[in-house]
Amino acid sequence: MISNNINSTDCCSNETKVNHNHKEESDHNHDHSNGNESTFKMFLPAIVSFVLLIIGICFDNYFPQSWFSGWTRILWYSIAYLPVGFPVLKEALISIKKGDVFSEFFLMSIATLGAFAIEEYPEGVAVMLFYTVGEVFQSLAITRAKTNIKSLLDQRPDEVTILDENNKTTTVKSETVKIGQIIQLKPGEKVGLDGVLISELASFNTAALTGESKPDTKKKEDIVLTGMINLNTVSQIKVTTAYSDSKLSKILEMVQDASSRKAPTELFIRKFAKIYTPIVVVLAILICLLPILFVQDYIFSQWLYRALVFLVISCPCALVISIPLGYFGGIGAASKNGILVKGSNFLDILATIQNVVMDKTGTMTEGVFKVQEVVLKSESNKNEILQIVNTLENHSTHPVATAIHEFVGEIDTTIQLENVEEIAGHGLKATINNKEILVGNFKLMDKFSISYDIDPTSIVYTTIAIAYGNEFIGYITIADSIKEDASSTINKLETLGIKSTMLSGDKSSVVQFVAKTLNIKNAFGDLLPEDKVNKVKEIIAKNETVAFVGDGVNDAPVVALSNVGIAMGGLGSDATIETADIVIQDDKPSKIPMAIAIGKQTKKIVWQNIILAFGVKAIVLVLGAGGLATMWEAVFADVGVALLAILNAVRIQRMKF
């Protein structure tokens, strides 16, 4: 902002970091936002200058006064100039001291002071006045955008009610609550810290985290996160995470840091501005002085005026401010819909994605397995075998382990396993009673040369094979359900012209069944992590861009290889939030095409702004150099175009995707 708060961003030559905690990347610390000032205070210098300017113009044209001439007239317009001009002149000097000569402030200073030098006092004041008003409007637009995102995300209540050992309630600051303390929530209150529900049942509005207003019912021991709203009953939550380490805090930190990862378009525009601005200054000097060699009736003041108009037009403020704001708006629109994008560069990549490669379990299916059938060669020791399998699976975090645990029940603590080992992509191995037990897929059986008398491909469900003492003794079948929006997701991706591929470590028959149900043409099962990498490499070898959708942790090699990694289940894993480029918080695959649509729309708006700014400036620059454009056209080419570009940039936050 240029009025009262000149500590704003040099939008010509410094990198403007548009984020909601006002971090700065530029040396000038020029942040086009200042939410602490009232709107009237921001406009006050411009109002004073405007009143004095109008009075001066009236004296000049409608009520000529004998005293309003000479030094009196100069003094009047100088006083009108100072409220809006002094902060810019001051910042221009600061910029020069820091080695940044060709700043926006320098251009506006020499243009307006030059107008005074050729006795065009009203125009000198008017240019600086409209420039300042434009900057204030830009500040308001950016502040509003930041406020919208901050209010959307920062749902942490300042205070919470804790319950002590005597069941007495006390209201304390959220950041003072310790892990293990009990929070009591009344209906309508927000959760202040992450924890587990110790009440039997409660419903929560999770819109702050997922973008979904549909109530989410939690049972005892379920995880409850900061920002969720308790809906209908008094609930109690045991705190498991410190205030500063909550999921919402991590999300806020991520969004704050998102604009540090710049899109190539942003980086190019900033580099371009640093080269472009000195060039136009040199051109302005040439416009002023060079005609003396070719024009017979050369008038210095006339050509100086053209050069000054040229300088005002040349400011690339519209580009350097509106483009980062466009990307920030895209990140905000994604956040509003429960999609966390870690940088504007990923929005650019999303806009060009040609292939979406996805995992099956937890991505297109619920990831909630249930045991369907237990088939053992001997039923006499069925319970004993299931207890051993349950104990062994307790060493795994795979959804299959959860299904077996829910089916069998509590772990038998009398069972002592030795040499427990997880074999990636295969299963688990351990020793009990001096015998080896293997629990996993049939590739695990093959790996250890265990013979079996069934055809695994004939079983549609996910199959867990069991071998004990080097002998195949049976299997457990487990089924997972397809997510309700999975089919529409594939259809939307196809509409966008994006090819879908499913890669899974699950058995091929299961993968093909799911793929056929969802109309996914390319699907591969029985894959190890390295097999997934090879499949993605095959796509990349065709010079096609790839987004991989998975858990962001187990598939780390594929995530690293793909152009952008999208993690499902951001609410369940800190590691996922830290690893993935994009996090879909509510596990809904329909957010994948939504994220791509937001990326495409963001890029479209950014290029609209680039074309608008370059187009208008190019036309007016030519007119200015030829003496056909005045300072008024120059003001529109700079401030007017900047305002139009910013209004275009912020509209993405209102769009429906």
ROLODO-986778 format. One record per residue (C-alpha): chain; x, y, z; residue number from 1. Coordinates in pm, whole numbers, plus 50000, padded with zeros to 5 digits. Example, Ala and Ser with C-alpha at 12.3 -4.5 7.8 and 13.67 -1.06 7.14 Angstrom:
BEGIN
   chaine       x       y       z   num
        A   51230   49550   50780     1
        A   51367   49894   50714     2
% end
This chain:
BEGIN
   chaine       x       y       z   num
        A   50000   50000   50000     1
        A   50130   50345   49920     2
        A   49928   50578   50137     3
        A   49993   50566   50510     4
        A   50168   50235   50504     5
        A   50450   50258   50255     6
        A   50609   49936   50378     7
        A   50467   49752   50088     8
        A   50604   49542   49805     9
        A   50791   49682   49511    10
        A   50578   49520   49249    11
        A   50817   49604   48971    12
        A   51134   49443   49091    13
        A   51080   49253   49409    14
        A   50920   48921   49476    15
        A   50580   48973   49633    16
        A   50494   48691   49864    17
        A   50118   48679   49893    18
        A   50029   48469   50193    19
        A   49807   48510   50489    20
        A   50070   48553   50756    21
        A   50234   48842   50570    22
        A   50577   48684   50532    23
        A   50799   48883   50297    24
        A   51047   48780   50035    25
        A   51137   49120   49901    26
        A   51397   49355   50034    27
        A   51144   49633   50032    28
        A   50896   49468   50259    29
        A   50617   49614   50048    30
        A   50309   49409   50130    31
        A   49999   49514   49939    32
        A   49787   49440   50243    33
        A   49730   49589   50578    34
        A   49430   49455   50756    35
        A   49505   49653   51072    36
        A   49428   49991   50915    37
        A   49073   50112   50867    38
        A   48964   50166   50509    39
        A   48909   50539   50575    40
        A   49261   50580   50713    41
        A   49401   50406   50406    42
        A   49217   50646   50174    43
        A   49274   50963   50385    44
        A   49592   51087   50208    45
        A   49423   51038   49871    46
        A   49110   51224   49991    47
        A   49318   51523   50107    48
        A   49509   51535   49778    49
        A   49188   51499   49576    50
        A   49016   51790   49754    51
        A   49318   52018   49709    52
        A   49354   51911   49343    53
        A   48988   51985   49263    54
        A   49010   52328   49429    55
        A   49326   52403   49230    56
        A   49167   52297   48900    57
        A   48862   52515   48980    58
        A   49085   52815   49043    59
        A   49268   52744   48716    60
        A   48966   52699   48492    61
        A   48645   52826   48649    62
        A   48729   53082   48917    63
        A   49057   53238   48811    64
        A   49213   53437   49092    65
        A   49497   53687   49059    66
        A   49666   53551   49367    67
        A   49655   53192   49231    68
        A   49957   53215   49004    69
        A   50335   53189   49011    70
        A   50478   53055   49335    71
        A   50136   53048   49503    72
        A   50008   52804   49239    73
        A   50323   52591   49261    74
        A   50296   52580   49642    75
        A   49926   52484   49629    76
        A   49981   52190   49396    77
        A   50294   52089   49590    78
        A   50085   52066   49908    79
        A   49825   51863   49713    80
        A   50105   51633   49589    81
        A   50276   51564   49924    82
        A   50015   51339   50098    83
        A   50031   51086   49814    84
        A   50373   51169   49672    85
        A   50595   51187   49982    86
        A   50561   50815   50076    87
        A   50649   50716   49719    88
        A   50949   50954   49703    89
        A   51070   50819   50038    90
        A   51041   50459   49924    91
        A   51218   50541   49597    92
        A   51519   50670   49796    93
        A   51517   50360   50018    94
        A   51508   50139   49708    95
        A   51801   50324   49553    96
        A   52006   50290   49874    97
        A   51945   49915   49861    98
        A   52069   49900   49503    99
        A   51730   49872   49336   100
        A   51719   50185   49123   101
        A   51452   50090   48871   102
        A   51166   50037   49112   103
        A   50802   50127   49068   104
        A   50852   50413   49313   105
        A   51141   50555   49110   106
        A   50936   50546   48789   107
        A   50638   50721   48946   108
        A   50863   50977   49118   109
        A   51048   51090   48807   110
        A   50728   51085   48600   111
        A   50536   51312   48840   112
        A   50830   51537   48930   113
        A   50897   51569   48557   114
        A   50536   51684   48511   115
        A   50602   51953   48772   116
        A   50923   52050   48588   117
        A   50728   52124   48269   118
        A   50459   52306   48472   119
        A   50193   52035   48429   120
        A   50113   52053   48800   121
        A   49753   51918   48795   122
        A   49859   51616   48589   123
        A   50157   51548   48818   124
        A   49927   51545   49122   125
        A   49657   51347   48940   126
        A   49894   51071   48827   127
        A   50028   51017   49181   128
        A   49675   51044   49324   129
        A   49529   50778   49095   130
        A   49834   50562   49144   131
        A   49783   50577   49521   132
        A   49411   50506   49495   133
        A   49490   50208   49274   134
        A   49741   50078   49526   135
        A   49487   50111   49808   136
        A   49228   49915   49608   137
        A   49492   49652   49537   138
        A   49567   49636   49908   139
        A   49200   49590   49990   140
        A   49161   49315   49727   141
        A   49464   49124   49852   142
        A   49371   49172   50218   143
        A   49026   49036   50145   144
        A   49170   48734   49967   145
        A   49404   48665   50256   146
        A   49129   48712   50512   147
        A   48902   48470   50328   148
        A   49167   48198   50330   149
        A   49271   48265   50688   150
        A   48912   48257   50816   151
        A   48852   47938   50620   152
        A   49151   47759   50764   153
        A   49218   47909   51104   154
        A   48930   47749   51289   155
        A   49121   47700   51614   156
        A   48933   47839   51915   157
        A   49141   48055   52148   158
        A   48991   47893   52458   159
        A   48869   47546   52552   160
        A   48691   47391   52849   161
        A   48890   47127   53034   162
        A   48759   46871   53282   163
        A   48966   46798   53592   164
        A   48979   46484   53809   165
        A   48683   46607   54015   166
        A   48472   46662   53700   167
        A   48495   47039   53745   168
        A   48518   47250   53429   169
        A   48766   47530   53371   170
        A   48809   47754   53068   171
        A   49174   47795   52967   172
        A   49378   47913   52667   173
        A   49408   47640   52402   174
        A   49786   47664   52384   175
        A   49819   47590   52758   176
        A   49640   47253   52743   177
        A   49868   46953   52798   178
        A   49859   46612   52635   179
        A   49636   46376   52833   180
        A   49395   46640   52961   181
        A   49022   46606   52894   182
        A   48833   46866   52687   183
        A   48458   46899   52723   184
        A   48260   47021   52423   185
        A   47907   47154   52421   186
        A   47697   47134   52102   187
        A   47813   47400   51857   188
        A   48164   47432   52004   189
        A   48481   47380   51801   190
        A   48746   47126   51892   191
        A   49054   47315   52013   192
        A   49316   47039   52000   193
        A   49359   46700   51835   194
        A   49255   46404   52046   195
        A   49051   46085   52075   196
        A   48682   46071   52162   197
        A   48620   45919   52504   198
        A   48243   45963   52484   199
        A   48054   45672   52331   200
        A   47927   45858   52024   201
        A   47934   46211   51877   202
        A   47870   46384   51544   203
        A   48098   46654   51404   204
        A   48092   46905   51122   205
        A   48431   46863   50949   206
        A   48389   47139   50686   207
        A   48688   47338   50817   208
        A   48917   47047   50735   209
        A   48753   46867   50446   210
        A   48527   47120   50275   211
        A   48237   46882   50340   212
        A   47944   46993   50555   213
        A   47802   46640   50587   214
        A   47816   46536   50957   215
        A   48079   46279   51048   216
        A   47979   46043   51330   217
        A   48264   45938   51558   218
        A   48272   45644   51797   219
        A   48470   45600   52116   220
        A   48849   45598   52055   221
        A   48806   45761   51711   222
        A   49037   46051   51627   223
        A   48890   46401   51653   224
        A   49077   46695   51503   225
        A   49111   47066   51569   226
        A   48850   47275   51389   227
        A   48575   47014   51387   228
        A   48244   47136   51532   229
        A   48053   46927   51786   230
        A   47693   46901   51667   231
        A   47440   46756   51906   232
        A   47565   46615   52238   233
        A   47809   46710   52513   234
        A   48129   46525   52425   235
        A   48462   46461   52591   236
        A   48795   46436   52413   237
        A   49133   46328   52546   238
        A   49410   46550   52407   239
        A   49681   46360   52216   240
        A   49867   46644   52045   241
        A   49998   46982   52154   242
        A   49822   47290   52016   243
        A   50111   47387   51789   244
        A   50140   47033   51647   245
        A   49774   46982   51557   246
        A   49674   46877   51204   247
        A   49514   47217   51145   248
        A   49833   47394   51258   249
        A   50029   47186   51008   250
        A   49775   47266   50737   251
        A   49796   47640   50817   252
        A   50175   47624   50806   253
        A   50160   47442   50476   254
        A   49929   47699   50316   255
        A   50144   47982   50455   256
        A   50450   47832   50290   257
        A   50274   47738   49968   258
        A   50362   48057   49779   259
        A   50734   48002   49843   260
        A   50718   47736   49571   261
        A   50671   47958   49269   262
        A   50518   47854   48941   263
        A   50745   47896   48634   264
        A   50514   48172   48509   265
        A   50564   48370   48833   266
        A   50941   48326   48825   267
        A   50957   48431   48460   268
        A   50750   48746   48515   269
        A   50971   48855   48805   270
        A   51290   48801   48604   271
        A   51127   48974   48307   272
        A   51033   49278   48519   273
        A   51393   49325   48634   274
        A   51513   49338   48275   275
        A   51211   49515   48128   276
        A   51203   49814   48366   277
        A   51560   49943   48300   278
        A   51500   49902   47926   279
        A   51190   50124   47929   280
        A   51377   50387   48134   281
        A   51647   50397   47866   282
        A   51378   50413   47596   283
        A   51211   50702   47778   284
        A   51539   50894   47780   285
        A   51581   50826   47409   286
        A   51224   50939   47339   287
        A   51304   51266   47514   288
        A   51648   51339   47365   289
        A   51688   51147   47039   290
        A   51431   51349   46835   291
        A   51658   51657   46864   292
        A   51865   51494   46586   293
        A   51571   51443   46350   294
        A   51293   51691   46435   295
        A   51331   52047   46305   296
        A   51092   52218   46547   297
        A   51205   52012   46848   298
        A   51048   52132   47176   299
        A   51210   51979   47483   300
        A   50904   52008   47712   301
        A   50684   51835   47455   302
        A   50916   51535   47416   303
        A   50983   51522   47790   304
        A   50605   51493   47843   305
        A   50592   51200   47598   306
        A   50880   51033   47782   307
        A   50705   51080   48116   308
        A   50384   50927   47979   309
        A   50593   50637   47850   310
        A   50743   50583   48198   311
        A   50406   50579   48375   312
        A   50274   50323   48129   313
        A   50579   50102   48162   314
        A   50523   49991   48525   315
        A   50467   49612   48525   316
        A   50272   49629   48852   317
        A   49965   49457   48705   318
        A   50172   49152   48620   319
        A   50389   49124   48928   320
        A   50101   49166   49173   321
        A   49807   48998   48997   322
        A   49991   48683   48892   323
        A   50098   48574   49244   324
        A   49749   48671   49363   325
        A   49599   48450   49091   326
        A   49798   48151   49214   327
        A   49720   48237   49575   328
        A   49352   48246   49482   329
        A   49386   47902   49325   330
        A   49547   47764   49641   331
        A   49268   47924   49844   332
        A   48994   47781   49621   333
        A   49149   47436   49659   334
        A   49175   47475   50037   335
        A   48809   47577   50052   336
        A   48724   47241   49894   337
        A   48946   47036   50125   338
        A   49239   47013   49880   339
        A   49574   47133   50013   340
        A   49821   47243   49744   341
        A   50178   47294   49862   342
        A   50279   47549   49601   343
        A   50168   47737   49292   344
        A   50408   47526   49085   345
        A   50186   47224   49153   346
        A   49880   47415   49028   347
        A   50066   47468   48702   348
        A   50153   47099   48681   349
        A   49793   46997   48752   350
        A   49680   47209   48460   351
        A   49894   47001   48223   352
        A   49838   46651   48367   353
        A   49775   46385   48102   354
        A   49771   46072   48320   355
        A   49634   45998   48666   356
        A   49789   45684   48809   357
        A   49618   45565   49125   358
        A   49653   45308   49394   359
        A   49346   45095   49464   360
        A   49318   45045   49838   361
        A   49216   45360   50022   362
        A   49211   45561   49701   363
        A   48935   45418   49485   364
        A   48813   45179   49754   365
        A   48722   45252   50115   366
        A   49030   45077   50252   367
        A   48803   44924   50517   368
        A   48842   44549   50474   369
        A   48620   44285   50624   370
        A   48694   43914   50648   371
        A   48463   43721   50416   372
        A   48579   43362   50458   373
        A   48836   43153   50648   374
        A   48941   42835   50463   375
        A   49179   42604   50653   376
        A   49280   42247   50572   377
        A   49210   42149   50931   378
        A   48925   42299   51130   379
        A   49045   42144   51457   380
        A   49306   42412   51526   381
        A   49127   42698   51348   382
        A   49110   42925   51654   383
        A   49476   42865   51737   384
        A   49589   42951   51381   385
        A   49370   43264   51372   386
        A   49515   43381   51704   387
        A   49871   43337   51573   388
        A   49781   43521   51248   389
        A   49616   43799   51450   390
        A   49925   43838   51669   391
        A   50154   43847   51366   392
        A   49936   44098   51178   393
        A   49953   44321   51486   394
        A   50303   44412   51362   395
        A   50157   44562   51042   396
        A   49964   44885   50978   397
        A   49807   44754   50656   398
        A   49424   44771   50640   399
        A   49425   44390   50605   400
        A   49572   44363   50954   401
        A   49290   44578   51091   402
        A   49029   44355   50925   403
        A   49180   44040   51075   404
        A   49205   44203   51417   405
        A   48837   44306   51405   406
        A   48739   43954   51300   407
        A   48949   43760   51553   408
        A   48930   44001   51846   409
        A   49183   44084   52119   410
        A   49547   43981   52085   411
        A   49643   43667   52279   412
        A   49935   43792   52489   413
        A   50049   43436   52566   414
        A   50159   43386   52205   415
        A   50530   43461   52171   416
        A   50655   43534   51820   417
        A   51024   43558   51731   418
        A   51214   43701   51435   419
        A   50914   43900   51308   420
        A   50990   44044   50965   421
        A   50782   44238   50714   422
        A   50868   44156   50353   423
        A   50773   44451   50133   424
        A   50503   44371   49882   425
        A   50464   44016   50014   426
        A   50358   43994   50377   427
        A   50491   43890   50719   428
        A   50721   43618   50846   429
        A   50792   43502   51203   430
        A   50893   43202   51413   431
        A   50676   43032   51677   432
        A   50743   42701   51853   433
        A   51056   42670   51637   434
        A   50840   42671   51326   435
        A   50818   42938   51060   436
        A   50482   43104   50992   437
        A   50415   43302   50675   438
        A   50112   43527   50630   439
        A   50071   43727   50308   440
        A   49995   43697   49938   441
        A   50072   43396   49722   442
        A   50392   43561   49602   443
        A   50515   43513   49959   444
        A   50438   43142   49926   445
        A   50630   43129   49598   446
        A   50922   43319   49747   447
        A   50963   43056   50018   448
        A   50883   42764   49786   449
        A   50560   42673   49962   450
        A   50341   42456   49739   451
        A   49963   42504   49732   452
        A   49681   42320   49562   453
        A   49449   42609   49471   454
        A   49439   42864   49190   455
        A   49463   43213   49351   456
        A   49329   43378   49034   457
        A   49000   43195   49074   458
        A   48928   43388   49394   459
        A   48792   43739   49330   460
        A   48850   43868   49682   461
        A   49182   43970   49833   462
        A   49338   43649   49965   463
        A   49572   43613   50263   464
        A   49765   43286   50235   465
        A   49895   43110   50548   466
        A   50187   42866   50572   467
        A   50304   42703   50894   468
        A   50608   42479   50927   469
        A   50681   42505   50552   470
        A   50331   42378   50469   471
        A   50038   42565   50315   472
        A   49749   42538   50562   473
        A   49483   42766   50416   474
        A   49376   43122   50343   475
        A   49154   43409   50451   476
        A   48954   43614   50200   477
        A   48899   43984   50261   478
        A   48679   44227   50067   479
        A   48693   44603   50029   480
        A   48412   44825   49899   481
        A   48444   45078   49616   482
        A   48395   45444   49713   483
        A   48063   45591   49607   484
        A   48217   45870   49400   485
        A   48491   45656   49241   486
        A   48297   45588   48920   487
        A   48207   45955   48864   488
        A   48573   46043   48924   489
        A   48688   45827   48633   490
        A   48415   45971   48410   491
        A   48520   46329   48495   492
        A   48885   46250   48426   493
        A   48788   46105   48090   494
        A   48586   46421   48014   495
        A   48899   46627   48090   496
        A   49093   46411   47842   497
        A   49300   46247   48113   498
        A   49392   45877   48104   499
        A   49343   45671   48421   500
        A   49566   45383   48530   501
        A   49533   45169   48841   502
        A   49842   45013   49000   503
        A   49811   44790   49304   504
        A   49997   44535   49507   505
        A   49669   44351   49546   506
        A   49608   44040   49339   507
        A   49527   44091   48974   508
        A   49179   43935   48986   509
        A   49071   44189   49250   510
        A   49231   44481   49067   511
        A   49072   44382   48736   512
        A   48732   44346   48903   513
        A   48753   44699   49049   514
        A   48891   44842   48725   515
        A   48610   44685   48521   516
        A   48351   44820   48764   517
        A   48496   45172   48734   518
        A   48566   45153   48359   519
        A   48942   45194   48406   520
        A   49106   45054   48093   521
        A   49462   45021   48227   522
        A   49493   44827   48552   523
        A   49774   44613   48692   524
        A   49785   44402   49008   525
        A   50040   44191   49197   526
        A   50287   44479   49180   527
        A   50580   44540   49411   528
        A   50685   44904   49479   529
        A   50957   44877   49213   530
        A   50701   44742   48964   531
        A   50488   45054   49018   532
        A   50793   45268   48952   533
        A   50859   45086   48625   534
        A   50498   45130   48511   535
        A   50514   45505   48578   536
        A   50850   45525   48400   537
        A   50687   45369   48093   538
        A   50431   45652   48087   539
        A   50694   45922   48144   540
        A   50903   45773   47862   541
        A   50620   45877   47628   542
        A   50680   46240   47736   543
        A   50347   46249   47918   544
        A   50283   46410   48258   545
        A   50175   46192   48550   546
        A   49993   46254   48878   547
        A   50016   45965   49122   548
        A   49739   45924   49379   549
        A   49807   45709   49683   550
        A   49893   45725   50050   551
        A   50203   45936   49990   552
        A   50418   45724   50224   553
        A   50425   45357   50121   554
        A   50439   45463   49758   555
        A   50715   45720   49815   556
        A   50928   45606   49516   557
        A   50633   45653   49276   558
        A   50539   45986   49434   559
        A   50897   46108   49387   560
        A   50901   45994   49025   561
        A   50565   46141   48921   562
        A   50518   46506   48826   563
        A   50286   46560   49121   564
        A   50204   46334   49416   565
        A   49848   46342   49551   566
        A   49782   46188   49893   567
        A   49446   46054   50001   568
        A   49362   46048   50369   569
        A   49537   46365   50486   570
        A   49342   46351   50812   571
        A   49501   46023   50907   572
        A   49872   46074   50859   573
        A   50117   46349   50950   574
        A   50370   46185   50720   575
        A   50125   46211   50429   576
        A   50087   46587   50477   577
        A   50465   46625   50479   578
        A   50535   46392   50186   579
        A   50271   46465   49923   580
        A   50256   46767   49693   581
        A   49877   46778   49725   582
        A   49665   46640   50009   583
        A   49297   46548   49969   584
        A   49165   46565   50321   585
        A   48838   46376   50301   586
        A   48961   46075   50098   587
        A   48713   46148   49817   588
        A   48854   46060   49474   589
        A   48614   46313   49317   590
        A   48851   46580   49450   591
        A   49115   46461   49198   592
        A   48939   46603   48888   593
        A   48833   46902   49100   594
        A   49199   46977   49181   595
        A   49289   46948   48813   596
        A   49000   47180   48719   597
        A   49120   47438   48975   598
        A   49473   47414   48832   599
        A   49344   47467   48477   600
        A   49125   47762   48580   601
        A   49410   47923   48775   602
        A   49645   47900   48479   603
        A   49372   48038   48251   604
        A   49322   48342   48475   605
        A   49696   48403   48505   606
        A   49737   48405   48126   607
        A   49431   48628   48085   608
        A   49606   48879   48312   609
        A   49934   48851   48123   610
        A   49765   48908   47785   611
        A   49552   49195   47924   612
        A   49848   49374   48080   613
        A   50084   49330   47785   614
        A   49815   49411   47530   615
        A   49694   49736   47687   616
        A   50045   49852   47779   617
        A   50183   49781   47432   618
        A   49906   49986   47267   619
        A   49938   50282   47506   620
        A   50320   50270   47497   621
        A   50311   50317   47120   622
        A   50052   50595   47151   623
        A   50255   50761   47427   624
        A   50578   50753   47228   625
        A   50391   50907   46932   626
        A   50240   51182   47144   627
        A   49885   51049   47108   628
        A   49839   50942   47471   629
        A   49825   51171   47774   630
        A   49897   51106   48138   631
        A   49534   51000   48180   632
        A   49571   50710   47937   633
        A   49900   50626   48109   634
        A   49725   50604   48446   635
        A   49468   50364   48300   636
        A   49741   50151   48141   637
        A   49913   50116   48479   638
        A   49663   50145   48764   639
        A   49348   50057   48570   640
        A   49492   49742   48418   641
        A   49637   49639   48756   642
        A   49293   49672   48917   643
        A   49124   49475   48638   644
        A   49387   49202   48662   645
        A   49348   49178   49038   646
        A   48968   49161   49020   647
        A   49007   48885   48763   648
        A   49254   48701   48988   649
        A   49040   48701   49302   650
        A   48725   48577   49126   651
        A   48856   48219   49128   652
        A   48774   48200   49498   653
        A   48404   48247   49416   654
        A   48391   47980   49147   655
        A   48211   47649   49185   656
        A   48411   47340   49090   657
% end
